[in-house]
Every structure is written in structure tokens, then in C-alpha cells.
């Protein structure tokens, strides 16, 4: 009788442990998907802004008197800021997945984008609204240090992402990698 009770208890423990790991996997997949899709949205908005930045920088490089459409730059910057805030809200809804600190890395990435948008890109738009002959040099210098920091965070985030995909056997294709 004791032996049968012990077997039932062990069976129940195994069952509940497997249910817990299934719930853990489901939570990990849900959090990963939410965080990953949020980062991909922010990366897309950032790439659109960088495209406009490079376009105007090239125009000034070719002709230092080139007129830059700062209104269009402002619209793209405001859109990137809004996307970043939406991504921040979505990431905050997700749970931390495990010891890779995936959510924390995502929040750091969003934070650096926020600094870029509110500092460097604001200065950049102000600079390109002038007719200074140093617009190309100053504009080129504005983003260099933050972009290096962003690239470092992107590598850390990608590494954490790969570890989670491997651990939970996720078959997800990152569209903007």
C-alpha cells in the first residue's frame, strides 16, 4: 500500500513538473515573441531614420549648400520615437525568460535608441536646418559613438536570442537581422 502511494505521488510530481515545464516553455515562447517583435519594429523604424540621415548627409557632402527637408526628417524621427515608445510598452508586458536577461537587453537597446532620438537626432535636425558649411563634418560625427554602443547591444541581444531559441527549440526567423 505504501509502495502504491509512493508511486502515485512520484507520478503526480512528474506530471506536475512536466506541466510546469510546458507552462514555462509556453511563457518563454510568448515572452520571446513579444520582445522579439517589439525589437524588430524598433529596428525597422531606426533603419528608416538612418536611411534619411544618410541621404541628407550625402546631399550635403555633394553640395554643402544643399537644402535639407528637415520637416521630412522630423516626421521620420517622430515616427521612430513613437514606435520606440510602443516597443517599450510591449516589452514591459513580457516576463523575463531566463538567465540570459533577454528582456533586460531589449530594454537597454530601446533605451539607447531613445537617447539617440532625443539627443543626437534632435541636434542633427537642428544642424541640417542651418546653412553651416560644417554640416557634413558635424553631422557625420553626431551618431558615431552611440551607433557603436547600439551595435554592441545588438550583438548581445542577438546572442541572447540565439541562446533562447536553442534552449526552447524555437524556429523563428528574424526578418531584420
Buried (B, 14 or more C-beta within 10 A) or exposed (E): EEEEEEEEEEEEEEEEEEEEEEEEBEEBBBBBEBBBBBBBBBBBBBEBBBEBBEEBBEBBBEEEEBEBEBEEBBEBBEEBBEBBBBBBEBBEEBEEBBEBBBBBBBBBBBEBBBBBBEEBBBBBBEBBBEEBEEBBEBBEEBBEEBBEBBEEBBEBBBEBBEBBBEBBEBEBEBEEE
